[in-house]
Amino acid sequence: MEKRYQAVRGTYDLLPAAARKLAAFLKLVTGRLEQAGFQELETPVLEEARLFNRSVGPDSDLVTKEMYTFQDRKGRLLALRPEGTAPLVRAYLEHDFTYHAPQARFYYLGPMFRYDRPQEGRYRQFLQLGGELFGVAGVQAESETLDLLNRVFNLAGLPEFRFEVNSLGCRACQEEYGRRLSEFIEPRAGGLCPDCLRRSKQNPLRVLDCKVDACRKILGQAPVVGGFLCPACREHHRLFLECLRLLEVPFLENPRLVRGLDYYTRSVFEVTLAGGGNALAAGGRYDNLVEELGGPATPAFGFAIGLERLMSVLPEPPAGRAGLRILYLEAAHLPEALRLVRRFREALPVEWPVTVAPEARSLKSQLRQAARDGCRMVAVLGPEELARGEILWRDLESGRQVSLPPETMIERLKNDAQP
């Protein structure tokens, strides 16, 4: 027997209950983002691979190990986007926002792709929501963003969480720190994993992101970047922390926090549960990336939320309205049932599910099916009620029923929170 088809390893099907939970969160977060002046901007899932080589770093793990790339029929090397910032910066430049809206704010939502080892909350195709703020050099960008995320996560019911924050300094700070970190690593290289040895020669800061226990133990003694910040970066970080305190954003300074992408400068952050674990959201400042991709010098700050991880820890949203099912007992009444369904869908808010029975069966059978499908109320088109211009309405929870004209029931449902 031929094996059944299954989802490709590292991908998943978003089933109805999970889709409803995701939709509730997206409605909350996009509403808050738009209130804060963010506009939606969506980019293709396909980009030129060289975009990520340039932005993320050609020797980064993301580019060398995790990116899905292929040549198209004209020999161009394309990539399924592994992250959202570089494509959005590309769009910012391509559509000349640097000139007509240099301080634009955008958010995006869509699938990203990385060839990574699948595990709980980590997939090879994953859904990400992110935001990018351009043209703000001061701490307003990161302070306002973390305050917004703090409010969103609180409103969504995320259990005890915190922001871990650090400053990576400007490029000059990073170069000085990189030299000192290399000096620390060199006599200890024999205890580091092969990936750390490779990273230490390409960009020493990347070794701090290693998850191997033996490496983490050695690197726990390494100097921290905060000791190499220039006066301007030190003051920037001080003001950032002061704003977080005034805004009552829960945070922890983590002097060893780095991000795995080369474009980050100065402020970086991650959102974790108080008990630890993988980051649910993260981001940072990237004041050089726009210029490195061919635009004018433009400060910028961004964030991304890993929606699969977040959904796994968020509480279930309140149940929506249970809905109305139109039942008909004779096949000849199907046209009237469809007309009634359309009438109710037009009159009631979209939050009201209104469905029609798939076929004329016994009333008992249709009532059982409606209850299994989660309907709270049914409308029964019986021949006697139709002759009087009425419908039999039954509440499946209480068992109460009454015969009323459709227009009377529509008004009752419109004025009541539940059937």
Order of alpha helices (4+ residues) and beta strands (2+ residues): alpha-beta-beta-alpha-beta-beta-alpha-alpha-beta-beta-alpha-beta-alpha-alpha-alpha-alpha-beta-beta-beta-alpha-beta-alpha-beta-alpha-beta-alpha-beta-alpha-beta-beta-alpha
